[in-house]
Amino acid sequence: MAQHLEREIEKLKFSVLQVGTLVEEAVRDSVRSFSEKDLGLAEQIIANDEKIDQLEVEVEEECLKILALHQPVAIDLRYIIAVLKINNDLERIADLAVNIASRTKFLAEKSEITLPISLFTIAEKVETMLKMSLDSLVNSDANKAKSVLVADDEVDDLHSNMYKIARAKIESDPSKIDQWFNVIGISRYLERAADHTTNIAEDVIYLVDGEITRHSQLDKL
């Protein structure tokens, strides 16, 4: 029975990392779509979301099957609970990538604006955070997961500053108000993706150390 449970958990690890890989690609492609004004890529991101949704459902079903058939305890139970939560956060990040792709389509139809460098900085940080959170899951690395929590504060600050940038641009040229509202939308989606990535990191910390960091202040690293 124990060996069978071990095999099921290994299969589960592979499945959730498969979802993670597709979500990483979706986020990376969503950034490329707005930076390169690539409508074809934006459409592809939207179309691929159905596959991610299906895999998310399959991972959830795997978790529930293991819980029902094996009644795991201790670290195995903690792992399955963590995967259930991580799986949900990954699906939400994929949805945000779709939202970014939709904003890209809108921006491409309007008169062009120069996107702020800080928007790309946010995007780069979010991509790095997502990779780090998934790496921390693979390697059971709580320290790397804690680094993701620190990076989230940086994304929050950059996103807040985007409002100031957009406001100044709108005041200087009110005819571009729709474009700048959509830029703020992209920044907001990236910030929310960072929040979900932080959730993943917190779940890894819980998995590795048994420490619940959500809703608490992280000690200075």
Buried (B, 14 or more C-beta within 10 A) or exposed (E): EEEEBEEBBEEBBEBBBBBBEBBBBBBBBBBBBBEEBBBEBBBBBBEBBEEBBEBBEBBBEBBEEBBEEBEBEEEBBBBBBBBBBBBBBBBBBBBBBBBBBBBBBBBBEEEEBEBBEBBEBBBEBBBBBBBBBBBBBEEEBBEBBBBBBBBBEBBBEBBEBBEEBBEEBBEEEEEBEBBBEBBBBBBBBBBBBBBBBBBBBBBBBBBBBEEEBEEEEEEEE
